[in-house]
Amino acid sequence: MSSSPRRYYLHVRLARAKRLIEQTELPMVEIAIACGFVSASHFSKCFRAVFDINPSAYRN
């Protein structure tokens, strides 16, 4: 396995968040909570670290 279970789970959560951003108009805070993040700011930081774009910019 090339990545830790924690990192794998983070990527699974972010992939789900990415789909929700693409397919819904839910507010970012609701997407963050639905994907297991404790805050929208933590979600945004993780999303940006993996995809090199913040969630709001990705939606637009």
Backbone bond lengths (Angstrom), bond angles and torsions (degrees), N, CA, C in turn:
res aa  C-N    CA-C-N  psi(-1)  N-CA   C-N-CA  omega(-1)  CA-C   N-CA-C  phi
1 M - - - 1.451 - - 1.532 108.01 -
2 S 1.293 116.64 128.96 1.457 120.72 -175.23 1.526 113.67 -86.32
3 S 1.302 118.07 -16.17 1.464 119.64 179.21 1.526 109.67 -131.94
4 S 1.308 114.76 159.07 1.460 119.67 -179.41 1.530 110.00 -72.32
5 P 1.318 117.00 158.50 1.468 119.49 176.44 1.530 112.33 -57.85
6 R 1.315 116.44 -36.52 1.466 120.32 179.53 1.528 111.08 -63.32
7 R 1.328 116.01 -45.10 1.466 120.39 179.29 1.536 110.45 -65.94
8 Y 1.324 116.82 -41.04 1.463 120.84 178.07 1.531 110.20 -59.42
9 Y 1.342 116.62 -46.74 1.459 120.91 -179.54 1.526 111.05 -62.82
10 L 1.330 117.17 -38.30 1.465 120.73 176.35 1.524 110.12 -59.85
11 H 1.330 116.79 -44.51 1.464 120.19 -179.70 1.531 111.68 -65.81
12 V 1.317 117.39 -36.36 1.468 121.07 176.15 1.528 109.96 -62.91
13 R 1.332 116.98 -45.64 1.467 121.21 179.06 1.522 111.28 -63.49
14 L 1.327 116.81 -40.65 1.465 119.97 179.84 1.524 111.71 -70.15
15 A 1.320 117.80 -34.32 1.467 120.41 176.45 1.529 109.92 -64.41
16 R 1.330 116.53 -40.28 1.468 120.10 176.46 1.525 110.58 -64.16
17 A 1.314 116.48 -43.17 1.466 120.86 178.57 1.524 110.53 -61.21
18 K 1.309 116.64 -41.80 1.468 120.96 179.66 1.529 110.39 -60.42
19 R 1.330 116.45 -43.12 1.474 120.08 177.40 1.524 111.11 -63.02
20 L 1.328 117.29 -42.56 1.466 120.33 179.29 1.525 111.23 -64.05
21 I 1.314 117.47 -38.08 1.463 120.82 177.18 1.522 110.00 -63.15
22 E 1.326 116.57 -42.35 1.468 121.26 -177.91 1.527 112.72 -71.05
23 Q 1.333 116.68 -36.51 1.459 120.60 -168.14 1.526 115.00 -104.68
24 T 1.331 117.74 -8.51 1.466 120.03 -178.43 1.524 110.10 -133.04
25 E 1.306 114.29 171.86 1.467 121.23 173.97 1.532 110.43 -111.29
26 L 1.326 116.73 21.29 1.462 120.57 179.63 1.526 110.36 -59.60
27 P 1.321 116.82 144.84 1.470 119.65 174.54 1.535 110.09 -62.80
28 M 1.312 116.63 151.44 1.463 121.33 -177.88 1.522 112.10 -58.37
29 V 1.321 117.29 -36.19 1.463 119.29 -179.42 1.530 110.41 -64.54
30 E 1.316 118.19 -37.51 1.466 120.98 177.86 1.523 111.08 -68.98
31 I 1.318 116.83 -38.82 1.468 120.75 176.58 1.523 109.61 -63.84
32 A 1.318 116.41 -43.90 1.465 120.64 179.48 1.526 110.79 -58.11
33 I 1.317 116.66 -48.30 1.464 121.10 -179.06 1.525 110.97 -65.98
34 A 1.326 117.30 -42.17 1.465 121.34 -179.99 1.526 112.08 -62.25
35 C 1.320 116.21 -26.47 1.466 120.75 -177.95 1.526 112.74 -99.96
36 G 1.323 116.43 8.92 1.451 120.63 172.17 1.508 116.84 89.91
37 F 1.314 117.65 14.23 1.465 120.53 177.37 1.524 108.97 -89.98
38 V 1.329 116.29 146.59 1.463 120.35 -176.53 1.519 112.77 -79.91
39 S 1.328 116.83 -18.98 1.463 120.12 179.11 1.521 109.63 -154.80
40 A 1.319 115.00 159.44 1.462 120.07 177.43 1.521 110.92 -66.88
41 S 1.327 117.23 -33.32 1.466 119.12 -179.32 1.526 111.54 -69.76
42 H 1.329 117.38 -38.43 1.467 119.67 176.64 1.526 110.41 -66.58
43 F 1.323 116.57 -41.98 1.462 121.34 175.92 1.525 110.71 -57.79
44 S 1.318 116.66 -47.53 1.462 121.18 -178.83 1.527 111.26 -61.42
45 K 1.315 116.27 -42.16 1.468 120.98 179.55 1.528 110.63 -62.47
46 C 1.317 117.92 -45.62 1.466 121.73 179.73 1.525 111.18 -66.64
47 F 1.325 117.17 -43.18 1.464 122.12 179.94 1.525 109.90 -59.77
48 R 1.322 116.13 -47.05 1.463 121.71 -178.98 1.532 111.02 -64.41
49 A 1.318 117.61 -37.76 1.463 121.62 179.96 1.527 111.78 -65.01
50 V 1.327 116.78 -35.03 1.467 120.62 -177.69 1.522 112.36 -87.94
51 F 1.337 117.75 -43.17 1.465 121.14 -172.68 1.535 114.40 -103.99
52 D 1.322 117.64 -1.26 1.479 122.72 179.22 1.526 113.93 59.62
53 I 1.319 116.52 27.80 1.464 122.22 175.73 1.521 106.90 -155.49
54 N 1.325 117.06 146.09 1.464 116.89 179.12 1.535 109.50 -80.46
55 P 1.328 117.58 157.60 1.463 121.03 -174.65 1.529 114.32 -58.11
56 S 1.315 117.58 -39.88 1.470 120.03 -179.72 1.518 111.65 -65.35
57 A 1.312 117.02 -41.89 1.465 120.69 177.49 1.524 110.53 -66.48
58 Y 1.327 117.15 -36.22 1.464 120.55 178.05 1.526 110.57 -62.89
59 R 1.318 116.62 -40.70 1.462 120.62 179.59 1.525 111.24 -62.91
60 N 1.316 117.45 -37.83 1.461 121.86 -178.03 1.502 109.67 -80.93
